[in-house]
């Protein structure tokens, strides 16, 4: 999993200091087999799956 932080407004000043070519190269690296791997989706009881629990964690809920 490769977090890009491309939509985090508070990081925009830092990300924008990088050349566009470097930003694009970094974004492409996330689209490899390792970057697209997901965890099992089997629910046990009424608990969330690993992916659901991770997605509901505050740092992973989108732009700030």
mmJSON file of the N, C-alpha and C atoms, coordinates in Angstrom:
{"data_MODEL":{"atom_site":{
"group_PDB":["ATOM","ATOM","ATOM","ATOM","ATOM","ATOM","ATOM","ATOM","ATOM","ATOM","ATOM","ATOM","ATOM","ATOM","ATOM","ATOM","ATOM","ATOM","ATOM","ATOM","ATOM","ATOM","ATOM","ATOM","ATOM","ATOM","ATOM","ATOM","ATOM","ATOM","ATOM","ATOM","ATOM","ATOM","ATOM","ATOM","ATOM","ATOM","ATOM","ATOM","ATOM","ATOM","ATOM","ATOM","ATOM","ATOM","ATOM","ATOM","ATOM","ATOM","ATOM","ATOM","ATOM","ATOM","ATOM","ATOM","ATOM","ATOM","ATOM","ATOM","ATOM","ATOM","ATOM","ATOM","ATOM","ATOM","ATOM","ATOM","ATOM","ATOM","ATOM","ATOM","ATOM","ATOM","ATOM","ATOM","ATOM","ATOM","ATOM","ATOM","ATOM","ATOM","ATOM","ATOM","ATOM","ATOM","ATOM","ATOM","ATOM","ATOM","ATOM","ATOM","ATOM","ATOM","ATOM","ATOM","ATOM","ATOM","ATOM","ATOM","ATOM","ATOM","ATOM","ATOM","ATOM","ATOM","ATOM","ATOM","ATOM","ATOM","ATOM","ATOM","ATOM","ATOM","ATOM","ATOM","ATOM","ATOM","ATOM","ATOM","ATOM","ATOM","ATOM","ATOM","ATOM","ATOM","ATOM","ATOM","ATOM","ATOM","ATOM","ATOM","ATOM","ATOM","ATOM","ATOM","ATOM","ATOM","ATOM","ATOM","ATOM","ATOM","ATOM","ATOM","ATOM","ATOM","ATOM","ATOM","ATOM","ATOM","ATOM","ATOM","ATOM","ATOM","ATOM","ATOM","ATOM","ATOM","ATOM","ATOM","ATOM","ATOM","ATOM","ATOM","ATOM","ATOM","ATOM","ATOM","ATOM","ATOM","ATOM","ATOM","ATOM","ATOM","ATOM","ATOM","ATOM","ATOM","ATOM","ATOM","ATOM","ATOM","ATOM","ATOM","ATOM","ATOM","ATOM","ATOM","ATOM","ATOM","ATOM","ATOM"],
"id":[1,2,3,4,5,6,7,8,9,10,11,12,13,14,15,16,17,18,19,20,21,22,23,24,25,26,27,28,29,30,31,32,33,34,35,36,37,38,39,40,41,42,43,44,45,46,47,48,49,50,51,52,53,54,55,56,57,58,59,60,61,62,63,64,65,66,67,68,69,70,71,72,73,74,75,76,77,78,79,80,81,82,83,84,85,86,87,88,89,90,91,92,93,94,95,96,97,98,99,100,101,102,103,104,105,106,107,108,109,110,111,112,113,114,115,116,117,118,119,120,121,122,123,124,125,126,127,128,129,130,131,132,133,134,135,136,137,138,139,140,141,142,143,144,145,146,147,148,149,150,151,152,153,154,155,156,157,158,159,160,161,162,163,164,165,166,167,168,169,170,171,172,173,174,175,176,177,178,179,180,181,182,183,184,185,186,187,188,189,190,191,192],
"type_symbol":["N","C","C","N","C","C","N","C","C","N","C","C","N","C","C","N","C","C","N","C","C","N","C","C","N","C","C","N","C","C","N","C","C","N","C","C","N","C","C","N","C","C","N","C","C","N","C","C","N","C","C","N","C","C","N","C","C","N","C","C","N","C","C","N","C","C","N","C","C","N","C","C","N","C","C","N","C","C","N","C","C","N","C","C","N","C","C","N","C","C","N","C","C","N","C","C","N","C","C","N","C","C","N","C","C","N","C","C","N","C","C","N","C","C","N","C","C","N","C","C","N","C","C","N","C","C","N","C","C","N","C","C","N","C","C","N","C","C","N","C","C","N","C","C","N","C","C","N","C","C","N","C","C","N","C","C","N","C","C","N","C","C","N","C","C","N","C","C","N","C","C","N","C","C","N","C","C","N","C","C","N","C","C","N","C","C","N","C","C","N","C","C"],
"label_atom_id":["N","CA","C","N","CA","C","N","CA","C","N","CA","C","N","CA","C","N","CA","C","N","CA","C","N","CA","C","N","CA","C","N","CA","C","N","CA","C","N","CA","C","N","CA","C","N","CA","C","N","CA","C","N","CA","C","N","CA","C","N","CA","C","N","CA","C","N","CA","C","N","CA","C","N","CA","C","N","CA","C","N","CA","C","N","CA","C","N","CA","C","N","CA","C","N","CA","C","N","CA","C","N","CA","C","N","CA","C","N","CA","C","N","CA","C","N","CA","C","N","CA","C","N","CA","C","N","CA","C","N","CA","C","N","CA","C","N","CA","C","N","CA","C","N","CA","C","N","CA","C","N","CA","C","N","CA","C","N","CA","C","N","CA","C","N","CA","C","N","CA","C","N","CA","C","N","CA","C","N","CA","C","N","CA","C","N","CA","C","N","CA","C","N","CA","C","N","CA","C","N","CA","C","N","CA","C","N","CA","C","N","CA","C","N","CA","C","N","CA","C","N","CA","C"],
"label_alt_id":[null,null,null,null,null,null,null,null,null,null,null,null,null,null,null,null,null,null,null,null,null,null,null,null,null,null,null,null,null,null,null,null,null,null,null,null,null,null,null,null,null,null,null,null,null,null,null,null,null,null,null,null,null,null,null,null,null,null,null,null,null,null,null,null,null,null,null,null,null,null,null,null,null,null,null,null,null,null,null,null,null,null,null,null,null,null,null,null,null,null,null,null,null,null,null,null,null,null,null,null,null,null,null,null,null,null,null,null,null,null,null,null,null,null,null,null,null,null,null,null,null,null,null,null,null,null,null,null,null,null,null,null,null,null,null,null,null,null,null,null,null,null,null,null,null,null,null,null,null,null,null,null,null,null,null,null,null,null,null,null,null,null,null,null,null,null,null,null,null,null,null,null,null,null,null,null,null,null,null,null,null,null,null,null,null,null,null,null,null,null,null,null],
"label_comp_id":["UNK","UNK","UNK","UNK","UNK","UNK","UNK","UNK","UNK","UNK","UNK","UNK","UNK","UNK","UNK","UNK","UNK","UNK","UNK","UNK","UNK","UNK","UNK","UNK","UNK","UNK","UNK","UNK","UNK","UNK","UNK","UNK","UNK","UNK","UNK","UNK","UNK","UNK","UNK","UNK","UNK","UNK","UNK","UNK","UNK","UNK","UNK","UNK","UNK","UNK","UNK","UNK","UNK","UNK","UNK","UNK","UNK","UNK","UNK","UNK","UNK","UNK","UNK","UNK","UNK","UNK","UNK","UNK","UNK","UNK","UNK","UNK","UNK","UNK","UNK","UNK","UNK","UNK","UNK","UNK","UNK","UNK","UNK","UNK","UNK","UNK","UNK","UNK","UNK","UNK","UNK","UNK","UNK","UNK","UNK","UNK","UNK","UNK","UNK","UNK","UNK","UNK","UNK","UNK","UNK","UNK","UNK","UNK","UNK","UNK","UNK","UNK","UNK","UNK","UNK","UNK","UNK","UNK","UNK","UNK","UNK","UNK","UNK","UNK","UNK","UNK","UNK","UNK","UNK","UNK","UNK","UNK","UNK","UNK","UNK","UNK","UNK","UNK","UNK","UNK","UNK","UNK","UNK","UNK","UNK","UNK","UNK","UNK","UNK","UNK","UNK","UNK","UNK","UNK","UNK","UNK","UNK","UNK","UNK","UNK","UNK","UNK","UNK","UNK","UNK","UNK","UNK","UNK","UNK","UNK","UNK","UNK","UNK","UNK","UNK","UNK","UNK","UNK","UNK","UNK","UNK","UNK","UNK","UNK","UNK","UNK","UNK","UNK","UNK","UNK","UNK","UNK"],
"label_asym_id":["A","A","A","A","A","A","A","A","A","A","A","A","A","A","A","A","A","A","A","A","A","A","A","A","A","A","A","A","A","A","A","A","A","A","A","A","A","A","A","A","A","A","A","A","A","A","A","A","A","A","A","A","A","A","A","A","A","A","A","A","A","A","A","A","A","A","A","A","A","A","A","A","A","A","A","A","A","A","A","A","A","A","A","A","A","A","A","A","A","A","A","A","A","A","A","A","A","A","A","A","A","A","A","A","A","A","A","A","A","A","A","A","A","A","A","A","A","A","A","A","A","A","A","A","A","A","A","A","A","A","A","A","A","A","A","A","A","A","A","A","A","A","A","A","A","A","A","A","A","A","A","A","A","A","A","A","A","A","A","A","A","A","A","A","A","A","A","A","A","A","A","A","A","A","A","A","A","A","A","A","A","A","A","A","A","A","A","A","A","A","A","A"],
"label_entity_id":["1","1","1","1","1","1","1","1","1","1","1","1","1","1","1","1","1","1","1","1","1","1","1","1","1","1","1","1","1","1","1","1","1","1","1","1","1","1","1","1","1","1","1","1","1","1","1","1","1","1","1","1","1","1","1","1","1","1","1","1","1","1","1","1","1","1","1","1","1","1","1","1","1","1","1","1","1","1","1","1","1","1","1","1","1","1","1","1","1","1","1","1","1","1","1","1","1","1","1","1","1","1","1","1","1","1","1","1","1","1","1","1","1","1","1","1","1","1","1","1","1","1","1","1","1","1","1","1","1","1","1","1","1","1","1","1","1","1","1","1","1","1","1","1","1","1","1","1","1","1","1","1","1","1","1","1","1","1","1","1","1","1","1","1","1","1","1","1","1","1","1","1","1","1","1","1","1","1","1","1","1","1","1","1","1","1","1","1","1","1","1","1"],
"label_seq_id":[1,1,1,2,2,2,3,3,3,4,4,4,5,5,5,6,6,6,7,7,7,8,8,8,9,9,9,10,10,10,11,11,11,12,12,12,13,13,13,14,14,14,15,15,15,16,16,16,17,17,17,18,18,18,19,19,19,20,20,20,21,21,21,22,22,22,23,23,23,24,24,24,25,25,25,26,26,26,27,27,27,28,28,28,29,29,29,30,30,30,31,31,31,32,32,32,33,33,33,34,34,34,35,35,35,36,36,36,37,37,37,38,38,38,39,39,39,40,40,40,41,41,41,42,42,42,43,43,43,44,44,44,45,45,45,46,46,46,47,47,47,48,48,48,49,49,49,50,50,50,51,51,51,52,52,52,53,53,53,54,54,54,55,55,55,56,56,56,57,57,57,58,58,58,59,59,59,60,60,60,61,61,61,62,62,62,63,63,63,64,64,64],
"pdbx_PDB_ins_code":[null,null,null,null,null,null,null,null,null,null,null,null,null,null,null,null,null,null,null,null,null,null,null,null,null,null,null,null,null,null,null,null,null,null,null,null,null,null,null,null,null,null,null,null,null,null,null,null,null,null,null,null,null,null,null,null,null,null,null,null,null,null,null,null,null,null,null,null,null,null,null,null,null,null,null,null,null,null,null,null,null,null,null,null,null,null,null,null,null,null,null,null,null,null,null,null,null,null,null,null,null,null,null,null,null,null,null,null,null,null,null,null,null,null,null,null,null,null,null,null,null,null,null,null,null,null,null,null,null,null,null,null,null,null,null,null,null,null,null,null,null,null,null,null,null,null,null,null,null,null,null,null,null,null,null,null,null,null,null,null,null,null,null,null,null,null,null,null,null,null,null,null,null,null,null,null,null,null,null,null,null,null,null,null,null,null,null,null,null,null,null,null],
"Cartn_x":[0.859,0.0,0.909,0.658,1.489,0.601,0.627,-0.158,0.495,-0.273,0.285,0.051,-0.944,-1.311,-1.598,-1.962,-2.185,-3.4,-4.306,-5.505,-5.489,-4.404,-4.303,-3.928,-4.879,-4.659,-3.502,-3.34,-2.286,-0.886,-0.791,0.505,0.781,-0.189,-0.027,1.219,1.536,2.746,4.027,4.055,5.243,5.277,4.155,4.084,4.354,3.858,4.038,5.479,6.338,7.754,8.483,7.874,8.475,8.159,9.103,8.809,7.651,6.859,5.687,6.099,7.229,7.689,7.924,8.48,8.703,7.383,6.435,5.118,4.44,4.502,3.871,4.555,5.885,6.617,6.233,6.079,5.69,4.277,3.371,1.991,1.953,2.761,2.793,3.301,4.209,4.766,3.705,2.639,1.556,0.682,0.784,-0.039,0.717,1.465,2.115,1.307,1.657,0.92,0.978,2.112,2.234,1.42,1.294,0.542,-0.959,-1.414,-2.846,-3.326,-2.45,-2.797,-3.835,-4.774,-5.786,-5.762,-6.316,-6.374,-7.653,-7.728,-8.923,-10.194,-11.287,-12.561,-13.51,-13.005,-13.875,-14.259,-15.558,-16.032,-16.144,-15.745,-15.861,-16.802,-17.932,-18.935,-19.449,-19.609,-20.08,-18.94,-17.71,-16.553,-16.313,-15.659,-15.32,-14.196,-14.1,-12.971,-11.729,-10.569,-9.333,-9.395,-9.852,-9.926,-10.906,-12.063,-13.062,-12.543,-11.905,-11.368,-10.288,-9.456,-8.392,-9.0,-10.015,-10.646,-11.398,-11.819,-12.547,-11.614,-10.335,-9.354,-9.198,-9.274,-9.285,-8.226,-6.955,-6.001,-6.292,-7.161,-7.429,-8.78,-9.403,-10.756,-10.805,-9.702,-9.725,-9.045,-9.228,-8.553,-8.914,-7.957,-8.16,-8.442],
"Cartn_y":[-1.16,0.0,1.228,2.138,3.339,4.565,5.226,6.459,7.585,8.258,9.347,10.714,10.829,12.099,13.18,12.768,13.725,14.619,14.203,15.008,15.682,15.535,16.156,17.628,18.498,19.93,20.498,20.033,20.605,20.206,19.16,18.753,19.315,19.988,20.523,21.401,22.292,23.102,22.273,21.16,20.291,19.507,18.899,18.087,18.935,20.164,21.039,21.5,21.255,21.596,20.564,19.384,18.34,18.591,18.293,18.414,17.484,17.901,17.128,15.728,15.595,14.278,13.346,13.864,13.037,12.654,13.58,13.277,12.161,12.253,11.245,9.891,9.884,8.626,7.957,8.749,8.201,7.637,8.35,7.869,6.553,6.434,5.194,4.018,4.261,3.154,2.488,3.206,2.634,1.682,1.714,0.857,-0.383,-0.962,-2.249,-3.296,-4.548,-5.598,-5.387,-4.939,-4.69,-3.491,-2.495,-1.299,-1.504,-2.537,-2.782,-3.972,-4.54,-5.708,-5.332,-6.204,-5.977,-7.117,-6.865,-7.875,-8.685,-9.845,-10.693,-9.962,-10.297,-9.656,-10.531,-11.549,-12.449,-11.81,-11.668,-11.142,-12.276,-12.016,-12.995,-12.398,-13.029,-12.474,-11.16,-10.167,-8.858,-7.847,-8.334,-7.441,-7.012,-5.85,-5.359,-6.192,-6.147,-6.78,-5.916,-6.445,-5.675,-4.392,-4.483,-3.299,-2.267,-2.72,-1.791,-1.082,-1.828,-1.227,-0.203,-0.528,0.395,1.652,1.474,2.604,3.514,3.005,3.813,4.49,4.201,4.823,6.283,7.262,8.683,9.14,8.725,9.21,8.742,7.745,7.199,7.603,8.615,8.962,10.066,10.408,11.366,12.679,13.657,14.957,15.653,16.351,17.08,18.53],
"Cartn_z":[0.0,0.0,0.0,-0.881,-0.98,-0.84,0.307,0.442,-0.341,-1.19,-2.005,-1.377,-0.529,0.099,-0.942,-2.143,-3.231,-2.997,-2.127,-1.865,-0.498,0.226,1.548,1.357,1.584,1.344,2.149,3.384,4.215,3.744,2.906,2.373,0.981,0.387,-0.966,-1.113,-0.153,-0.321,-0.414,0.281,0.244,-1.066,-1.427,-2.643,-3.879,-3.892,-5.056,-5.251,-4.28,-4.437,-5.3,-5.463,-6.288,-7.757,-8.639,-10.071,-10.453,-11.416,-11.841,-12.283,-12.96,-13.418,-12.228,-11.139,-9.946,-9.291,-9.249,-8.68,-9.472,-10.806,-11.653,-11.514,-11.42,-11.253,-9.939,-8.894,-7.604,-7.664,-8.319,-8.447,-9.222,-10.28,-11.072,-10.251,-9.324,-8.536,-7.66,-7.353,-6.558,-7.343,-8.667,-9.509,-9.954,-9.043,-9.273,-8.519,-8.659,-7.964,-6.451,-5.936,-4.504,-4.058,-4.917,-4.579,-4.61,-5.3,-5.435,-4.605,-3.794,-2.989,-1.922,-1.693,-0.662,0.345,1.488,2.54,2.393,3.021,2.921,3.346,2.707,3.002,3.785,4.453,5.224,6.55,6.766,8.048,9.037,10.26,11.336,12.371,12.543,13.436,12.872,13.716,13.264,13.143,13.202,13.117,11.678,11.509,10.18,9.576,8.25,7.584,7.837,7.509,7.683,6.868,5.612,4.755,5.299,5.775,6.297,7.539,8.423,9.645,9.304,8.343,7.949,7.308,6.469,5.801,6.754,7.896,8.873,9.873,9.785,10.681,10.265,11.176,10.826,9.807,9.887,8.888,7.464,7.289,5.972,5.432,6.014,5.604,4.557,3.959,2.866,3.204,2.325,2.477,3.786,4.298,5.539,5.246],
"occupancy":[1.0,1.0,1.0,1.0,1.0,1.0,1.0,1.0,1.0,1.0,1.0,1.0,1.0,1.0,1.0,1.0,1.0,1.0,1.0,1.0,1.0,1.0,1.0,1.0,1.0,1.0,1.0,1.0,1.0,1.0,1.0,1.0,1.0,1.0,1.0,1.0,1.0,1.0,1.0,1.0,1.0,1.0,1.0,1.0,1.0,1.0,1.0,1.0,1.0,1.0,1.0,1.0,1.0,1.0,1.0,1.0,1.0,1.0,1.0,1.0,1.0,1.0,1.0,1.0,1.0,1.0,1.0,1.0,1.0,1.0,1.0,1.0,1.0,1.0,1.0,1.0,1.0,1.0,1.0,1.0,1.0,1.0,1.0,1.0,1.0,1.0,1.0,1.0,1.0,1.0,1.0,1.0,1.0,1.0,1.0,1.0,1.0,1.0,1.0,1.0,1.0,1.0,1.0,1.0,1.0,1.0,1.0,1.0,1.0,1.0,1.0,1.0,1.0,1.0,1.0,1.0,1.0,1.0,1.0,1.0,1.0,1.0,1.0,1.0,1.0,1.0,1.0,1.0,1.0,1.0,1.0,1.0,1.0,1.0,1.0,1.0,1.0,1.0,1.0,1.0,1.0,1.0,1.0,1.0,1.0,1.0,1.0,1.0,1.0,1.0,1.0,1.0,1.0,1.0,1.0,1.0,1.0,1.0,1.0,1.0,1.0,1.0,1.0,1.0,1.0,1.0,1.0,1.0,1.0,1.0,1.0,1.0,1.0,1.0,1.0,1.0,1.0,1.0,1.0,1.0,1.0,1.0,1.0,1.0,1.0,1.0,1.0,1.0,1.0,1.0,1.0,1.0],
"B_iso_or_equiv":[0.0,0.0,0.0,0.0,0.0,0.0,0.0,0.0,0.0,0.0,0.0,0.0,0.0,0.0,0.0,0.0,0.0,0.0,0.0,0.0,0.0,0.0,0.0,0.0,0.0,0.0,0.0,0.0,0.0,0.0,0.0,0.0,0.0,0.0,0.0,0.0,0.0,0.0,0.0,0.0,0.0,0.0,0.0,0.0,0.0,0.0,0.0,0.0,0.0,0.0,0.0,0.0,0.0,0.0,0.0,0.0,0.0,0.0,0.0,0.0,0.0,0.0,0.0,0.0,0.0,0.0,0.0,0.0,0.0,0.0,0.0,0.0,0.0,0.0,0.0,0.0,0.0,0.0,0.0,0.0,0.0,0.0,0.0,0.0,0.0,0.0,0.0,0.0,0.0,0.0,0.0,0.0,0.0,0.0,0.0,0.0,0.0,0.0,0.0,0.0,0.0,0.0,0.0,0.0,0.0,0.0,0.0,0.0,0.0,0.0,0.0,0.0,0.0,0.0,0.0,0.0,0.0,0.0,0.0,0.0,0.0,0.0,0.0,0.0,0.0,0.0,0.0,0.0,0.0,0.0,0.0,0.0,0.0,0.0,0.0,0.0,0.0,0.0,0.0,0.0,0.0,0.0,0.0,0.0,0.0,0.0,0.0,0.0,0.0,0.0,0.0,0.0,0.0,0.0,0.0,0.0,0.0,0.0,0.0,0.0,0.0,0.0,0.0,0.0,0.0,0.0,0.0,0.0,0.0,0.0,0.0,0.0,0.0,0.0,0.0,0.0,0.0,0.0,0.0,0.0,0.0,0.0,0.0,0.0,0.0,0.0,0.0,0.0,0.0,0.0,0.0,0.0],
"pdbx_formal_charge":[null,null,null,null,null,null,null,null,null,null,null,null,null,null,null,null,null,null,null,null,null,null,null,null,null,null,null,null,null,null,null,null,null,null,null,null,null,null,null,null,null,null,null,null,null,null,null,null,null,null,null,null,null,null,null,null,null,null,null,null,null,null,null,null,null,null,null,null,null,null,null,null,null,null,null,null,null,null,null,null,null,null,null,null,null,null,null,null,null,null,null,null,null,null,null,null,null,null,null,null,null,null,null,null,null,null,null,null,null,null,null,null,null,null,null,null,null,null,null,null,null,null,null,null,null,null,null,null,null,null,null,null,null,null,null,null,null,null,null,null,null,null,null,null,null,null,null,null,null,null,null,null,null,null,null,null,null,null,null,null,null,null,null,null,null,null,null,null,null,null,null,null,null,null,null,null,null,null,null,null,null,null,null,null,null,null,null,null,null,null,null,null],
"auth_seq_id":[1,1,1,2,2,2,3,3,3,4,4,4,5,5,5,6,6,6,7,7,7,8,8,8,9,9,9,10,10,10,11,11,11,12,12,12,13,13,13,14,14,14,15,15,15,16,16,16,17,17,17,18,18,18,19,19,19,20,20,20,21,21,21,22,22,22,23,23,23,24,24,24,25,25,25,26,26,26,27,27,27,28,28,28,29,29,29,30,30,30,31,31,31,32,32,32,33,33,33,34,34,34,35,35,35,36,36,36,37,37,37,38,38,38,39,39,39,40,40,40,41,41,41,42,42,42,43,43,43,44,44,44,45,45,45,46,46,46,47,47,47,48,48,48,49,49,49,50,50,50,51,51,51,52,52,52,53,53,53,54,54,54,55,55,55,56,56,56,57,57,57,58,58,58,59,59,59,60,60,60,61,61,61,62,62,62,63,63,63,64,64,64],
"auth_comp_id":["UNK","UNK","UNK","UNK","UNK","UNK","UNK","UNK","UNK","UNK","UNK","UNK","UNK","UNK","UNK","UNK","UNK","UNK","UNK","UNK","UNK","UNK","UNK","UNK","UNK","UNK","UNK","UNK","UNK","UNK","UNK","UNK","UNK","UNK","UNK","UNK","UNK","UNK","UNK","UNK","UNK","UNK","UNK","UNK","UNK","UNK","UNK","UNK","UNK","UNK","UNK","UNK","UNK","UNK","UNK","UNK","UNK","UNK","UNK","UNK","UNK","UNK","UNK","UNK","UNK","UNK","UNK","UNK","UNK","UNK","UNK","UNK","UNK","UNK","UNK","UNK","UNK","UNK","UNK","UNK","UNK","UNK","UNK","UNK","UNK","UNK","UNK","UNK","UNK","UNK","UNK","UNK","UNK","UNK","UNK","UNK","UNK","UNK","UNK","UNK","UNK","UNK","UNK","UNK","UNK","UNK","UNK","UNK","UNK","UNK","UNK","UNK","UNK","UNK","UNK","UNK","UNK","UNK","UNK","UNK","UNK","UNK","UNK","UNK","UNK","UNK","UNK","UNK","UNK","UNK","UNK","UNK","UNK","UNK","UNK","UNK","UNK","UNK","UNK","UNK","UNK","UNK","UNK","UNK","UNK","UNK","UNK","UNK","UNK","UNK","UNK","UNK","UNK","UNK","UNK","UNK","UNK","UNK","UNK","UNK","UNK","UNK","UNK","UNK","UNK","UNK","UNK","UNK","UNK","UNK","UNK","UNK","UNK","UNK","UNK","UNK","UNK","UNK","UNK","UNK","UNK","UNK","UNK","UNK","UNK","UNK","UNK","UNK","UNK","UNK","UNK","UNK"],
"auth_asym_id":["A","A","A","A","A","A","A","A","A","A","A","A","A","A","A","A","A","A","A","A","A","A","A","A","A","A","A","A","A","A","A","A","A","A","A","A","A","A","A","A","A","A","A","A","A","A","A","A","A","A","A","A","A","A","A","A","A","A","A","A","A","A","A","A","A","A","A","A","A","A","A","A","A","A","A","A","A","A","A","A","A","A","A","A","A","A","A","A","A","A","A","A","A","A","A","A","A","A","A","A","A","A","A","A","A","A","A","A","A","A","A","A","A","A","A","A","A","A","A","A","A","A","A","A","A","A","A","A","A","A","A","A","A","A","A","A","A","A","A","A","A","A","A","A","A","A","A","A","A","A","A","A","A","A","A","A","A","A","A","A","A","A","A","A","A","A","A","A","A","A","A","A","A","A","A","A","A","A","A","A","A","A","A","A","A","A","A","A","A","A","A","A"],
"auth_atom_id":["N","CA","C","N","CA","C","N","CA","C","N","CA","C","N","CA","C","N","CA","C","N","CA","C","N","CA","C","N","CA","C","N","CA","C","N","CA","C","N","CA","C","N","CA","C","N","CA","C","N","CA","C","N","CA","C","N","CA","C","N","CA","C","N","CA","C","N","CA","C","N","CA","C","N","CA","C","N","CA","C","N","CA","C","N","CA","C","N","CA","C","N","CA","C","N","CA","C","N","CA","C","N","CA","C","N","CA","C","N","CA","C","N","CA","C","N","CA","C","N","CA","C","N","CA","C","N","CA","C","N","CA","C","N","CA","C","N","CA","C","N","CA","C","N","CA","C","N","CA","C","N","CA","C","N","CA","C","N","CA","C","N","CA","C","N","CA","C","N","CA","C","N","CA","C","N","CA","C","N","CA","C","N","CA","C","N","CA","C","N","CA","C","N","CA","C","N","CA","C","N","CA","C","N","CA","C","N","CA","C","N","CA","C","N","CA","C","N","CA","C","N","CA","C"],
"pdbx_PDB_model_num":[1,1,1,1,1,1,1,1,1,1,1,1,1,1,1,1,1,1,1,1,1,1,1,1,1,1,1,1,1,1,1,1,1,1,1,1,1,1,1,1,1,1,1,1,1,1,1,1,1,1,1,1,1,1,1,1,1,1,1,1,1,1,1,1,1,1,1,1,1,1,1,1,1,1,1,1,1,1,1,1,1,1,1,1,1,1,1,1,1,1,1,1,1,1,1,1,1,1,1,1,1,1,1,1,1,1,1,1,1,1,1,1,1,1,1,1,1,1,1,1,1,1,1,1,1,1,1,1,1,1,1,1,1,1,1,1,1,1,1,1,1,1,1,1,1,1,1,1,1,1,1,1,1,1,1,1,1,1,1,1,1,1,1,1,1,1,1,1,1,1,1,1,1,1,1,1,1,1,1,1,1,1,1,1,1,1,1,1,1,1,1,1]
}}}
